[in-house]
Amino acid sequence: MMDFGELRRILAAFEREGVRYVLVGSMAMAAQGIVRATRDADFFVAPDEDNVARLRRALKSVFDDDPNVDEITAADLGGDYPAVEYTPPHERYSMDILSRLGEAFRYEDLEAEDVNVEGVRARVATPRMLYRMKKDTVRPQDRLDAETIRTRFGLKDE
Amino acid sequence: MGVRKFRSVEEMKGQPPLRPLDPENLRIACALSSLEKLAPVRRSPGVRKFRSVEEMSRQRDRNAAR
């Protein structure tokens, strides 16, 4: 269960530390106006050492210096583990930290735009980007999401 | 608003779509996430690493099914 105040604190910490990230997944769909029940937040990040260090600092500042955050490394994200799940100590939700999606998407490939969340600048994937990311996955929910995005934003079938 | 009557379902307009990039959308999404209380997911704190998003999704689906 995601708390809006905490989500805003995470986004504020990302902004303060200069994390290069894009909000993707169902929370990004929500930001784009397609809201459905979701359990977590997904962040696509640049997997270089500097950025992942910024990410760790940001998360530690929100989650009371949680030592588990140190296990999020650039070596993993840029190497064999492009998908990392972090669950904060309170266990109310988890966040997915992604550095690539198959061979098709890397951080540099993402189209994003800003949303102002009560004074905090958040980077959110564009509808077209979300559509592309979801349309060819194996999960039925993703394909359903893709069709919803395509219809809502009048996107051409790709 | 009181009672409104329609001659067909087609006449009934649904809620207008939410405006893209309205920060209020995130607040709504977070409020909806409280529905998880109806079917809680077991989580444990920490970091888990996956070789792909698909592997991560499969693990999540297994956790949700427990």
Backbone of each chain as ProteinMPNN parsed JSONL, in Angstrom:
{"seq_chain_A": "MMDFGELRRILAAFEREGVRYVLVGSMAMAAQGIVRATRDADFFVAPDEDNVARLRRALKSVFDDDPNVDEITAADLGGDYPAVEYTPPHERYSMDILSRLGEAFRYEDLEAEDVNVEGVRARVATPRMLYRMKKDTVRPQDRLDAETIRTRFGLKDE", "coords_chain_A": {"N_chain_A": [[0.847, -1.181, 0.0], [0.711, 2.052, -1.029], [1.639, 5.195, 0.154], [0.639, 8.491, -0.362], [2.006, 10.731, 0.645], [4.451, 9.618, 1.301], [5.323, 8.719, -1.195], [5.666, 11.168, -2.425], [7.762, 12.133, -0.842], [9.795, 10.378, -1.58], [10.094, 11.056, -4.283], [10.871, 13.69, -3.964], [13.306, 13.332, -2.68], [14.723, 12.054, -4.701], [14.845, 14.14, -6.517], [16.305, 16.041, -5.057], [18.752, 14.726, -4.742], [19.486, 14.48, -7.306], [18.911, 12.249, -8.903], [18.859, 10.338, -11.824], [16.091, 9.281, -13.265], [13.079, 7.603, -14.307], [9.677, 7.483, -13.777], [7.794, 4.625, -14.223], [5.531, 2.013, -15.363], [2.529, 1.04, -13.557], [2.077, 3.163, -11.819], [3.028, 5.304, -13.232], [1.25, 5.212, -15.346], [-0.985, 5.979, -13.932], [-0.276, 8.617, -13.305], [-0.509, 9.626, -15.812], [-3.177, 9.682, -16.088], [-4.604, 7.322, -16.188], [-5.872, 5.425, -13.995], [-5.486, 2.667, -11.922], [-5.876, 0.057, -9.477], [-2.906, -0.439, -7.758], [0.124, -1.998, -6.596], [2.655, -1.167, -6.149], [5.592, 0.843, -6.925], [7.344, 1.711, -9.827], [10.563, 2.324, -10.943], [12.629, 3.435, -13.463], [16.038, 3.547, -13.929], [19.17, 5.229, -14.57], [21.974, 3.19, -14.889], [24.599, 3.822, -14.04], [27.553, 4.204, -11.941], [27.642, 6.653, -10.482], [24.999, 7.575, -10.585], [23.569, 5.501, -9.35], [24.628, 5.632, -6.825], [23.603, 8.077, -6.049], [20.924, 7.378, -6.026], [20.896, 5.512, -3.913], [21.566, 7.196, -1.76], [19.33, 8.854, -1.762], [17.23, 7.036, -1.191], [18.03, 6.1, 1.312], [17.781, 8.401, 2.778], [15.075, 8.663, 2.981], [14.238, 6.307, 4.164], [15.196, 5.998, 6.826], [17.994, 5.523, 6.842], [18.288, 2.886, 6.02], [20.126, -0.063, 5.981], [19.904, -2.06, 4.068], [19.638, -0.856, 1.636], [22.147, -0.504, 0.635], [22.662, -2.721, -0.848], [21.802, -2.268, -3.353], [23.246, -1.961, -6.314], [25.401, -0.537, -8.823], [26.864, -2.332, -10.255], [25.271, -4.623, -10.322], [22.841, -3.634, -11.459], [23.723, -2.629, -13.86], [24.719, -4.9, -14.864], [24.174, -8.267, -14.508], [21.716, -8.167, -13.262], [19.166, -6.522, -14.005], [16.791, -5.857, -12.863], [15.613, -4.897, -9.845], [14.186, -5.381, -6.745], [13.041, -3.454, -4.13], [12.112, -3.513, -0.819], [10.945, -1.501, 1.665], [11.711, -1.086, 5.233], [9.219, -0.956, 6.54], [7.513, -2.58, 5.1], [5.195, -2.093, 3.653], [4.875, -1.707, 0.935], [6.532, -2.358, -2.186], [9.26, -1.321, -4.231], [10.163, -1.265, -7.631], [13.208, -1.284, -9.22], [14.559, -0.552, -12.153], [16.793, -1.179, -14.869], [17.002, -1.927, -17.455], [14.901, -3.222, -20.034], [14.42, -6.179, -21.271], [16.063, -6.436, -24.377], [15.268, -4.219, -25.518], [14.757, -1.732, -24.255], [16.482, 0.801, -22.662], [17.666, 3.114, -20.154], [18.414, 5.402, -21.554], [16.774, 5.303, -23.711], [14.292, 6.133, -23.009], [11.332, 8.071, -23.225], [10.268, 10.884, -21.538], [8.332, 13.006, -19.366], [7.657, 15.944, -17.375], [6.022, 16.066, -14.211], [4.475, 18.078, -11.858], [4.523, 17.502, -8.597], [3.046, 18.679, -6.147], [5.016, 20.746, -5.8], [7.261, 19.243, -6.187], [9.395, 18.033, -8.669], [8.672, 15.517, -10.854], [9.715, 12.836, -12.941], [8.1, 11.349, -15.548], [7.14, 8.591, -17.533], [6.174, 8.975, -20.946], [2.889, 8.639, -22.465], [3.137, 7.259, -24.962], [5.569, 5.985, -24.601], [5.021, 4.314, -22.43], [3.122, 2.686, -23.614], [4.674, 1.387, -25.57], [6.409, 0.003, -23.91], [4.789, -1.83, -22.706], [3.326, -3.272, -24.577], [4.326, -5.609, -25.796], [4.847, -7.502, -23.876], [4.732, -10.511, -21.825], [2.815, -10.603, -19.897], [-0.632, -10.671, -19.279], [-1.97, -8.498, -18.049], [-0.325, -6.355, -18.677], [-0.604, -6.216, -21.445], [-3.241, -5.558, -21.606], [-3.168, -3.08, -20.345], [-1.617, -1.734, -22.235], [-3.342, -1.61, -24.429], [-5.355, -0.04, -23.345], [-3.984, 2.361, -22.953], [-3.297, 2.963, -25.601], [-5.807, 3.376, -26.762], [-6.877, 5.449, -25.18], [-5.131, 7.596, -25.643], [-5.123, 7.822, -28.318], [-3.174, 6.529, -29.861], [-1.16, 5.252, -32.534], [-1.236, 1.899, -33.652], [1.596, -0.045, -33.107]], "CA_chain_A": [[0.0, 0.0, 0.0], [1.569, 3.229, -1.203], [1.129, 6.403, 0.783], [0.979, 9.612, -1.239], [3.03, 11.559, 1.276], [5.749, 8.941, 1.189], [5.717, 8.777, -2.605], [6.18, 12.524, -2.665], [9.086, 12.238, -0.197], [10.756, 9.655, -2.425], [10.337, 11.877, -5.476], [11.628, 14.871, -3.523], [14.68, 12.885, -2.42], [15.329, 11.838, -6.026], [15.142, 15.463, -7.095], [17.37, 16.665, -4.263], [20.03, 14.043, -4.986], [19.781, 14.503, -8.742], [18.821, 10.91, -9.482], [18.299, 10.254, -13.179], [15.103, 8.208, -13.197], [11.765, 7.839, -14.921], [8.6, 6.678, -13.2], [7.163, 3.812, -15.269], [4.572, 1.068, -14.789], [1.152, 1.453, -13.297], [2.035, 4.48, -11.18], [3.177, 6.266, -14.331], [-0.049, 5.246, -16.026], [-1.869, 6.805, -13.097], [0.107, 10.024, -13.506], [-1.014, 10.017, -17.14], [-4.642, 9.751, -16.049], [-5.239, 5.998, -16.226], [-5.628, 4.965, -12.63], [-6.026, 1.381, -11.463], [-5.252, -0.352, -8.219], [-1.537, -0.893, -7.946], [0.733, -2.378, -5.325], [4.038, -0.732, -5.996], [6.047, 1.908, -7.817], [8.448, 1.232, -10.666], [11.462, 3.399, -11.373], [13.695, 3.1, -14.401], [17.161, 4.413, -13.557], [20.447, 5.083, -15.279], [22.69, 2.276, -14.001], [26.007, 4.122, -13.809], [27.951, 4.255, -10.523], [27.269, 7.928, -9.873], [23.546, 7.677, -10.424], [23.09, 4.525, -8.366], [25.011, 6.188, -5.519], [22.58, 9.102, -5.756], [19.7, 6.641, -5.699], [21.04, 4.968, -2.554], [21.475, 8.312, -0.799], [17.933, 9.305, -1.718], [16.401, 6.052, -0.478], [18.427, 6.073, 2.73], [17.262, 9.594, 3.455], [13.632, 8.475, 3.211], [13.973, 5.103, 4.964], [15.973, 5.934, 8.075], [19.327, 4.97, 6.652], [18.155, 1.422, 5.909], [21.362, -0.634, 5.418], [19.605, -2.913, 2.905], [19.764, -0.057, 0.409], [23.518, -0.655, 0.113], [22.707, -3.865, -1.774], [21.455, -1.81, -4.706], [24.544, -1.566, -6.861], [25.52, -0.305, -10.264], [27.391, -3.561, -10.867], [24.112, -5.484, -10.602], [21.875, -3.016, -12.387], [24.349, -2.525, -15.172], [25.205, -6.221, -15.254], [23.264, -9.413, -14.658], [20.446, -8.0, -12.543], [18.574, -5.238, -14.391], [15.53, -5.648, -12.138], [15.86, -5.008, -8.407], [13.022, -5.032, -5.936], [13.399, -2.989, -2.782], [11.0, -3.37, 0.114], [11.402, -0.751, 2.842], [11.517, -1.797, 6.504], [7.813, -1.025, 6.989], [6.915, -3.69, 4.328], [3.858, -1.771, 3.129], [4.917, -1.823, -0.521], [7.892, -2.486, -2.686], [9.495, -0.552, -5.458], [11.002, -1.934, -8.612], [14.231, -0.41, -9.789], [14.875, -1.225, -13.421], [17.794, -0.489, -15.683], [16.696, -2.234, -18.853], [13.747, -4.093, -20.232], [14.864, -6.991, -22.389], [17.112, -5.732, -25.131], [14.593, -3.133, -26.243], [14.689, -0.439, -23.573], [17.425, 1.232, -21.636], [17.306, 4.441, -19.639], [18.62, 6.425, -22.592], [15.726, 5.193, -24.727], [12.976, 6.487, -22.48], [10.738, 9.401, -23.382], [9.632, 11.23, -20.263], [7.909, 14.394, -19.2], [7.61, 16.335, -15.969], [4.779, 16.372, -13.507], [4.771, 18.786, -10.616], [3.786, 16.87, -7.499], [3.064, 19.603, -5.001], [6.306, 21.401, -5.671], [8.354, 18.321, -6.504], [9.414, 17.666, -10.089], [8.801, 14.077, -11.077], [9.864, 12.453, -14.351], [7.121, 10.289, -15.805], [7.166, 8.112, -18.919], [5.073, 9.465, -21.783], [1.956, 7.56, -22.841], [3.681, 6.446, -26.05], [6.625, 5.137, -24.036], [4.37, 3.273, -21.628], [2.506, 1.759, -24.572], [5.735, 0.559, -26.16], [6.996, -0.884, -22.9], [3.833, -2.833, -22.24], [2.527, -3.966, -25.593], [4.853, -6.905, -26.23], [5.257, -8.35, -22.759], [3.951, -11.745, -21.727], [1.766, -10.495, -18.869], [-1.928, -10.206, -19.802], [-2.286, -7.165, -17.517], [0.44, -5.365, -19.444], [-1.199, -6.053, -22.786], [-4.492, -4.815, -21.371], [-2.747, -1.697, -20.103], [-1.162, -1.156, -23.506], [-4.513, -1.301, -25.252], [-6.024, 1.099, -22.706], [-3.188, 3.566, -23.257], [-3.408, 3.25, -27.034], [-7.141, 3.919, -27.025], [-7.074, 6.717, -24.465], [-4.31, 8.663, -26.203], [-5.226, 7.791, -29.776], [-1.879, 6.164, -30.435], [-1.202, 4.292, -33.632], [-0.744, 0.567, -33.328], [2.983, -0.174, -33.603]], "C_chain_A": [[0.89, 1.242, 0.0], [0.886, 4.456, -0.609], [1.587, 7.606, -0.052], [2.093, 10.483, -0.646], [4.409, 10.941, 1.147], [6.24, 8.927, -0.261], [6.309, 10.149, -2.92], [7.561, 12.708, -2.034], [10.162, 11.516, -1.013], [11.115, 10.503, -3.648], [11.158, 13.114, -5.122], [13.088, 14.508, -3.272], [15.413, 12.632, -3.739], [15.73, 13.181, -6.641], [16.324, 16.113, -6.365], [18.735, 16.047, -4.578], [20.406, 14.017, -6.466], [19.786, 13.129, -9.387], [18.234, 11.015, -10.89], [17.385, 9.022, -13.22], [13.889, 8.6, -14.019], [10.772, 6.908, -14.224], [7.905, 5.946, -14.345], [6.084, 2.939, -14.612], [3.241, 1.708, -14.451], [1.061, 2.811, -12.597], [2.24, 5.582, -12.229], [1.898, 6.355, -15.146], [-1.023, 6.123, -15.246], [-1.557, 8.287, -13.296], [-0.425, 10.533, -14.843], [-2.536, 9.967, -17.214], [-5.357, 8.43, -16.162], [-4.932, 5.318, -14.893], [-6.268, 3.608, -12.417], [-5.296, 1.007, -10.184], [-3.856, -0.888, -8.507], [-0.902, -1.151, -6.59], [2.088, -1.724, -5.1], [4.357, 0.403, -6.954], [7.283, 1.408, -8.557], [9.276, 2.422, -11.155], [12.515, 2.833, -12.313], [14.841, 4.053, -14.096], [18.344, 4.204, -14.496], [21.372, 4.277, -14.368], [24.169, 2.596, -13.768], [26.271, 4.329, -12.314], [27.447, 5.524, -9.837], [25.764, 7.986, -9.619], [23.014, 6.705, -9.369], [23.493, 4.973, -6.948], [24.008, 7.27, -5.095], [21.269, 8.447, -5.322], [19.767, 6.101, -4.266], [20.915, 6.075, -1.509], [20.027, 8.763, -0.645], [17.08, 8.331, -0.904], [16.757, 5.999, 1.006], [17.863, 7.274, 3.479], [15.776, 9.454, 3.769], [13.388, 7.356, 4.218], [14.985, 4.925, 6.097], [17.292, 5.208, 7.916], [19.316, 3.439, 6.57], [19.405, 0.815, 5.258], [21.119, -1.532, 4.208], [19.812, -2.17, 1.587], [21.155, -0.214, -0.209], [23.643, -1.81, -0.874], [22.281, -3.484, -3.19], [22.732, -1.244, -5.328], [24.489, -1.366, -8.376], [26.022, -1.567, -10.966], [26.252, -4.51, -11.222], [23.22, -4.879, -11.676], [22.447, -2.886, -13.802], [24.83, -3.867, -15.702], [24.094, -7.242, -15.364], [21.892, -9.223, -14.035], [19.808, -6.642, -12.846], [17.248, -4.942, -13.695], [15.782, -5.918, -10.657], [14.603, -4.55, -7.676], [13.498, -4.606, -4.554], [12.127, -2.846, -1.954], [11.516, -2.653, 1.359], [11.101, -1.512, 4.135], [10.05, -1.911, 6.928], [6.999, -2.06, 6.215], [5.564, -3.357, 3.697], [3.779, -1.864, 1.608], [6.353, -2.103, -0.914], [8.046, -1.59, -3.901], [10.455, -1.335, -6.351], [11.955, -0.914, -9.207], [14.785, -1.137, -11.008], [15.93, -0.438, -14.178], [17.676, -0.844, -17.161], [15.548, -3.235, -18.898], [14.051, -4.914, -21.47], [16.039, -6.312, -23.073], [16.557, -4.458, -25.748], [14.735, -1.769, -25.57], [15.786, -0.288, -22.525], [17.04, 2.635, -21.22], [17.383, 5.492, -20.737], [17.495, 6.421, -23.626], [14.398, 5.791, -24.28], [12.576, 7.916, -22.816], [10.004, 9.706, -22.08], [9.218, 12.688, -20.271], [7.745, 14.671, -17.715], [6.181, 16.431, -15.456], [5.177, 17.031, -12.194], [3.891, 18.21, -9.511], [3.941, 17.743, -6.259], [4.463, 20.17, -4.762], [7.504, 20.524, -5.968], [8.26, 17.947, -7.983], [9.625, 16.167, -10.212], [8.89, 13.821, -12.569], [8.993, 11.219, -14.601], [7.21, 9.881, -17.272], [5.96, 8.653, -19.68], [4.114, 8.31, -22.086], [2.517, 6.667, -23.941], [4.762, 5.484, -25.54], [6.016, 3.989, -23.237], [3.733, 2.216, -22.535], [3.568, 0.808, -25.144], [6.287, -0.454, -25.155], [6.07, -2.039, -22.554], [3.274, -3.725, -23.342], [3.043, -5.358, -25.946], [5.283, -7.809, -25.085], [4.34, -9.567, -22.668], [2.782, -11.616, -20.745], [0.464, -9.976, -19.482], [-2.274, -8.798, -19.307], [-1.554, -6.073, -18.29], [-0.176, -5.127, -20.814], [-2.525, -5.296, -22.686], [-4.185, -3.333, -21.146], [-2.365, -1.009, -21.406], [-2.346, -0.75, -24.369], [-5.277, -0.103, -24.67], [-5.297, 2.398, -23.032], [-3.372, 3.958, -24.72], [-4.744, 3.92, -27.352], [-7.299, 5.311, -26.429], [-6.331, 7.872, -25.127], [-4.298, 8.658, -27.737], [-3.919, 7.456, -30.454], [-2.069, 5.178, -31.58], [-0.637, 2.966, -33.163], [0.654, 0.406, -33.919], [3.364, -1.632, -33.696]], "O_chain_A": [[1.704, 1.45, 0.9], [-0.295, 4.708, -0.85], [2.761, 7.723, -0.403], [3.003, 10.912, -1.355], [5.402, 11.632, 0.917], [7.431, 9.102, -0.52], [7.329, 10.258, -3.6], [8.43, 13.358, -2.616], [11.294, 11.987, -1.121], [12.286, 10.646, -3.999], [12.03, 13.532, -5.884], [13.994, 15.272, -3.605], [16.591, 12.963, -3.87], [16.813, 13.325, -7.207], [17.226, 16.665, -6.995], [19.741, 16.751, -4.671], [21.499, 13.588, -6.833], [20.564, 12.867, -10.304], [17.235, 11.7, -11.108], [17.849, 7.882, -13.21], [13.699, 9.763, -14.375], [11.006, 5.706, -14.102], [7.479, 6.567, -15.319], [5.77, 3.117, -13.435], [2.875, 2.759, -14.976], [0.074, 3.528, -12.764], [1.675, 6.669, -12.108], [1.504, 7.436, -15.584], [-1.782, 6.903, -15.822], [-2.463, 9.107, -13.439], [-0.748, 11.711, -14.99], [-3.118, 10.184, -18.277], [-6.586, 8.396, -16.226], [-3.871, 4.722, -14.705], [-7.452, 3.42, -12.696], [-4.248, 1.562, -9.856], [-3.671, -1.704, -9.409], [-1.326, -0.603, -5.572], [2.606, -1.729, -3.984], [3.494, 0.864, -7.701], [8.154, 0.763, -7.973], [8.747, 3.388, -11.705], [13.203, 1.866, -11.986], [14.623, 5.262, -14.013], [18.494, 3.155, -15.122], [21.546, 4.629, -13.201], [24.92, 1.721, -13.338], [25.356, 4.59, -11.533], [26.891, 5.466, -8.74], [25.325, 8.403, -8.548], [22.121, 7.045, -8.593], [22.769, 4.715, -5.986], [23.624, 7.356, -3.929], [20.604, 8.895, -4.388], [18.807, 6.222, -3.503], [20.237, 5.907, -0.495], [19.559, 9.02, 0.465], [16.307, 8.742, -0.039], [15.875, 5.866, 1.855], [17.514, 7.181, 4.655], [15.279, 10.059, 4.719], [12.462, 7.428, 5.025], [15.546, 3.847, 6.292], [17.666, 4.382, 8.749], [20.26, 2.787, 7.017], [19.717, 1.136, 4.111], [22.028, -1.744, 3.405], [20.119, -2.774, 0.559], [21.323, -0.075, -1.421], [24.602, -1.879, -1.643], [22.39, -4.289, -4.114], [23.229, -0.193, -4.922], [23.661, -1.938, -9.085], [25.662, -1.841, -12.111], [26.259, -5.127, -12.288], [22.889, -5.526, -12.67], [21.732, -3.019, -14.795], [25.289, -3.968, -16.84], [23.192, -7.116, -16.191], [20.996, -10.037, -14.258], [19.899, -5.718, -12.038], [16.651, -3.888, -13.917], [16.123, -7.035, -10.27], [14.044, -3.488, -7.952], [14.262, -5.315, -3.899], [11.19, -2.147, -2.342], [12.424, -3.145, 2.03], [10.327, -2.47, 4.13], [9.681, -2.868, 7.608], [5.89, -2.391, 6.633], [4.858, -4.262, 3.251], [2.697, -2.082, 1.062], [7.263, -2.085, -0.085], [7.064, -1.163, -4.509], [11.407, -1.966, -5.892], [11.555, 0.168, -9.637], [15.398, -2.198, -10.896], [15.963, 0.792, -14.14], [18.197, -0.13, -18.018], [15.277, -3.971, -17.948], [13.955, -4.414, -22.59], [16.891, -5.698, -22.43], [17.275, -3.711, -26.413], [14.825, -0.752, -26.258], [15.975, -1.129, -21.646], [16.195, 3.272, -21.848], [16.52, 6.365, -20.837], [17.285, 7.409, -24.329], [13.48, 5.939, -25.087], [13.376, 8.845, -22.704], [9.221, 8.894, -21.587], [9.694, 13.489, -21.076], [7.699, 13.75, -16.899], [5.264, 16.824, -16.177], [6.102, 16.587, -11.513], [2.675, 18.406, -9.496], [4.846, 17.557, -5.445], [5.009, 20.08, -3.663], [8.637, 21.003, -5.999], [7.193, 17.592, -8.482], [10.622, 15.621, -9.739], [8.234, 14.491, -13.367], [9.142, 10.189, -13.944], [7.339, 10.733, -18.15], [4.866, 8.773, -19.13], [4.487, 7.143, -21.975], [2.389, 5.445, -23.867], [4.858, 4.339, -25.981], [6.443, 2.84, -23.353], [3.798, 1.017, -22.26], [3.376, -0.407, -25.192], [6.588, -1.597, -25.496], [6.53, -3.109, -22.153], [2.797, -4.825, -23.062], [2.256, -6.21, -26.359], [6.007, -8.78, -25.301], [3.312, -9.642, -23.342], [1.862, -12.433, -20.765], [0.469, -8.937, -20.142], [-2.812, -7.993, -20.067], [-2.101, -4.996, -18.526], [-0.261, -3.993, -21.286], [-2.878, -4.505, -23.561], [-4.857, -2.455, -21.687], [-2.735, 0.139, -21.654], [-2.35, 0.326, -24.967], [-5.781, 0.74, -25.412], [-5.924, 3.409, -23.348], [-3.577, 5.128, -25.04], [-4.808, 4.892, -28.104], [-7.789, 6.23, -27.084], [-6.834, 8.994, -25.171], [-3.548, 9.406, -28.363], [-3.586, 8.022, -31.495], [-3.007, 4.382, -31.591], [0.312, 2.915, -32.381], [0.869, 0.689, -35.098], [4.486, -1.953, -34.091]]}, "seq_chain_B": "MGVRKFRSVEEMKGQPPLRPLDPENLRIACALSSLEKLAPVRRSPGVRKFRSVEEMSRQRDRNAAR", "coords_chain_B": {"N_chain_B": [[-25.89, 16.282, -6.214], [-29.008, 15.272, -7.567], [-31.344, 12.788, -8.552], [-30.8, 11.307, -11.712], [-32.137, 10.492, -14.842], [-32.123, 8.093, -17.485], [-32.701, 7.048, -20.842], [-31.388, 4.995, -21.947], [-28.477, 2.922, -21.501], [-26.476, 3.851, -23.104], [-26.919, 6.549, -23.174], [-25.935, 7.381, -20.815], [-23.369, 9.137, -19.578], [-20.067, 8.367, -18.727], [-17.722, 8.951, -16.041], [-15.724, 11.852, -16.619], [-12.556, 11.562, -18.328], [-9.497, 11.403, -16.459], [-7.256, 14.125, -16.135], [-4.236, 14.122, -17.929], [-1.062, 14.069, -16.283], [-1.877, 15.443, -14.078], [-1.224, 16.061, -10.794], [-2.939, 15.163, -8.869], [-3.827, 12.741, -9.739], [-1.944, 10.858, -8.938], [-2.348, 10.866, -6.25], [-4.873, 9.725, -6.112], [-4.271, 7.181, -7.127], [-2.627, 6.22, -5.102], [-4.438, 6.158, -3.007], [-6.152, 4.189, -3.957], [-4.451, 2.046, -3.8], [-4.711, 1.148, -1.285], [-6.551, -0.801, -1.362], [-5.287, -3.167, -1.363], [-5.371, -4.211, 1.115], [-7.472, -5.931, 1.135], [-6.591, -8.211, -0.086], [-3.962, -9.129, 1.044], [-0.459, -8.906, 0.337], [2.362, -10.895, 0.923], [5.301, -9.597, 2.138], [8.807, -9.101, 2.53], [11.246, -7.154, 4.147], [13.955, -5.609, 2.376], [16.339, -6.264, -0.297], [15.87, -7.665, -3.453], [17.076, -9.405, -6.249], [16.852, -9.67, -9.77], [17.146, -11.398, -12.892], [15.704, -10.539, -14.989], [12.831, -8.54, -15.905], [10.669, -10.134, -16.334], [11.219, -12.393, -14.807], [11.091, -11.24, -12.309], [8.388, -10.515, -12.253], [7.159, -13.023, -12.321], [7.926, -14.056, -9.848], [6.635, -12.264, -8.201], [3.962, -12.756, -8.797], [3.761, -15.313, -7.786], [4.085, -14.788, -5.06], [1.809, -13.271, -4.587], [-0.134, -15.151, -4.906], [0.031, -16.705, -2.685]], "CA_chain_B": [[-26.715, 16.063, -7.402], [-30.111, 14.352, -7.265], [-31.522, 11.612, -9.419], [-30.825, 11.552, -13.15], [-32.735, 9.332, -15.506], [-31.664, 7.915, -18.859], [-33.501, 6.105, -21.608], [-30.535, 3.844, -22.271], [-27.126, 2.98, -20.923], [-25.648, 4.65, -24.002], [-27.099, 7.967, -22.832], [-25.24, 7.694, -19.554], [-21.958, 9.428, -19.769], [-19.243, 7.982, -17.589], [-16.91, 10.034, -15.487], [-14.757, 12.343, -17.6], [-11.223, 11.006, -18.063], [-8.606, 12.229, -15.645], [-6.336, 14.938, -16.94], [-2.854, 13.628, -17.82], [-0.051, 14.823, -15.536], [-2.452, 16.113, -12.912], [-0.657, 15.365, -9.626], [-4.015, 14.541, -8.1], [-3.942, 11.354, -10.209], [-1.093, 10.005, -8.093], [-3.015, 10.754, -4.933], [-5.952, 8.742, -6.297], [-3.644, 5.858, -7.263], [-2.171, 5.791, -3.772], [-5.626, 5.807, -2.232], [-6.623, 2.888, -4.454], [-3.533, 0.976, -3.405], [-5.121, 0.619, 0.022], [-7.377, -1.994, -1.618], [-4.464, -4.345, -1.122], [-5.753, -4.788, 2.414], [-8.439, -7.0, 0.893], [-5.829, -9.407, -0.467], [-2.594, -8.703, 1.372], [0.693, -9.596, -0.241], [3.423, -11.071, 1.914], [6.578, -8.996, 1.727], [9.815, -9.006, 3.576], [12.095, -6.015, 3.814], [15.257, -5.903, 1.795], [16.564, -6.12, -1.731], [15.904, -8.898, -4.23], [17.622, -9.095, -7.574], [16.325, -10.562, -10.809], [17.854, -11.305, -14.169], [14.821, -9.901, -15.964], [11.549, -8.087, -15.367], [9.751, -11.278, -16.38], [11.506, -13.216, -13.63], [10.557, -10.489, -11.169], [6.925, -10.606, -12.295], [6.755, -14.385, -11.94], [8.091, -14.173, -8.409], [5.577, -11.451, -7.57], [2.691, -13.477, -8.946], [3.765, -16.423, -6.819], [3.859, -14.231, -3.722], [0.419, -12.816, -4.498], [-1.006, -16.33, -4.862], [0.147, -17.391, -1.388]], "C_chain_B": [[-27.779, 15.016, -7.1], [-30.153, 13.168, -8.209], [-31.508, 12.036, -10.884], [-31.328, 10.297, -13.846], [-32.32, 9.293, -16.972], [-32.537, 6.884, -19.554], [-32.686, 4.888, -22.019], [-29.186, 4.021, -21.598], [-26.238, 3.879, -21.78], [-25.755, 6.14, -23.698], [-26.274, 8.368, -21.612], [-23.764, 7.944, -19.85], [-21.204, 8.992, -18.518], [-18.529, 9.206, -17.018], [-15.968, 10.552, -16.574], [-13.377, 11.775, -17.29], [-10.39, 11.965, -17.21], [-7.621, 12.958, -16.547], [-4.909, 14.388, -16.809], [-1.964, 14.606, -17.058], [-0.644, 15.703, -14.437], [-1.928, 15.386, -11.669], [-1.72, 14.689, -8.76], [-4.194, 13.068, -8.5], [-3.117, 10.407, -9.328], [-1.709, 9.827, -6.711], [-4.132, 9.698, -5.012], [-5.366, 7.329, -6.365], [-3.185, 5.338, -5.899], [-3.364, 5.396, -2.896], [-6.151, 4.438, -2.654], [-5.723, 1.738, -4.007], [-3.893, 0.412, -2.033], [-6.044, -0.591, -0.135], [-6.595, -3.278, -1.37], [-4.797, -4.997, 0.219], [-6.716, -5.963, 2.233], [-7.749, -8.311, 0.524], [-4.352, -9.108, -0.224], [-1.524, -9.561, 0.702], [1.762, -9.711, 0.836], [4.719, -10.473, 1.369], [7.554, -9.104, 2.877], [10.785, -7.9, 3.172], [13.418, -6.459, 3.2], [15.259, -5.751, 0.292], [16.588, -7.506, -2.37], [16.277, -8.559, -5.672], [17.161, -10.139, -8.588], [17.064, -10.325, -12.118], [17.005, -10.68, -15.266], [13.549, -9.43, -15.255], [10.557, -9.243, -15.338], [9.957, -12.17, -15.158], [10.95, -12.544, -12.376], [9.027, -10.615, -11.108], [6.446, -11.983, -11.86], [6.846, -14.565, -10.434], [6.972, -13.421, -7.679], [4.222, -12.157, -7.652], [2.621, -14.648, -7.975], [3.485, -15.919, -5.409], [2.4, -13.832, -3.531], [-0.526, -14.01, -4.336], [-0.965, -17.029, -3.507], [-0.937, -16.952, -0.421]], "O_chain_B": [[-27.5, 14.001, -6.462], [-29.122, 12.626, -8.605], [-32.143, 13.026, -11.248], [-30.976, 9.179, -13.47], [-32.182, 10.333, -17.618], [-33.048, 5.959, -18.922], [-33.248, 3.862, -22.398], [-28.81, 5.118, -21.184], [-25.364, 4.579, -21.267], [-24.816, 6.901, -23.929], [-25.961, 9.541, -21.411], [-23.036, 7.064, -20.309], [-21.653, 9.221, -17.395], [-18.723, 10.335, -17.47], [-15.463, 9.762, -17.372], [-13.055, 11.529, -16.128], [-10.574, 13.182, -17.253], [-7.215, 12.449, -17.591], [-4.423, 14.207, -15.692], [-2.108, 15.822, -17.185], [0.023, 16.606, -13.931], [-2.177, 14.19, -11.519], [-1.425, 13.757, -8.012], [-4.655, 12.253, -7.701], [-3.549, 9.296, -9.019], [-1.599, 8.767, -6.095], [-4.307, 8.89, -4.1], [-5.887, 6.4, -5.748], [-3.342, 4.157, -5.59], [-3.302, 4.424, -2.144], [-6.545, 3.628, -1.815], [-6.176, 0.604, -3.854], [-3.436, -0.668, -1.66], [-6.293, -1.319, 0.827], [-7.179, -4.347, -1.189], [-4.536, -6.182, 0.428], [-6.771, -6.869, 3.064], [-8.271, -9.392, 0.797], [-3.592, -8.866, -1.161], [-1.678, -10.77, 0.533], [2.036, -8.758, 1.565], [5.164, -10.813, 0.273], [7.168, -9.186, 4.043], [11.1, -7.737, 1.993], [13.92, -7.548, 3.48], [14.337, -5.2, -0.31], [17.258, -8.412, -1.874], [15.84, -7.55, -6.226], [17.093, -11.331, -8.29], [17.535, -9.225, -12.41], [17.509, -10.334, -16.335], [13.24, -9.871, -14.148], [9.714, -9.332, -14.445], [8.995, -12.642, -14.552], [10.405, -13.209, -11.494], [8.454, -10.799, -10.034], [5.463, -12.109, -11.129], [5.958, -15.151, -9.815], [6.441, -13.891, -6.673], [3.445, -12.152, -6.698], [1.567, -14.941, -7.412], [2.739, -16.544, -4.654], [1.826, -14.025, -2.459], [-1.581, -13.898, -3.712], [-1.829, -17.854, -3.21], [-0.985, -17.431, 0.712]]}, "name": "protein", "num_of_chains": 2, "seq": "MMDFGELRRILAAFEREGVRYVLVGSMAMAAQGIVRATRDADFFVAPDEDNVARLRRALKSVFDDDPNVDEITAADLGGDYPAVEYTPPHERYSMDILSRLGEAFRYEDLEAEDVNVEGVRARVATPRMLYRMKKDTVRPQDRLDAETIRTRFGLKDEMGVRKFRSVEEMKGQPPLRPLDPENLRIACALSSLEKLAPVRRSPGVRKFRSVEEMSRQRDRNAAR"}
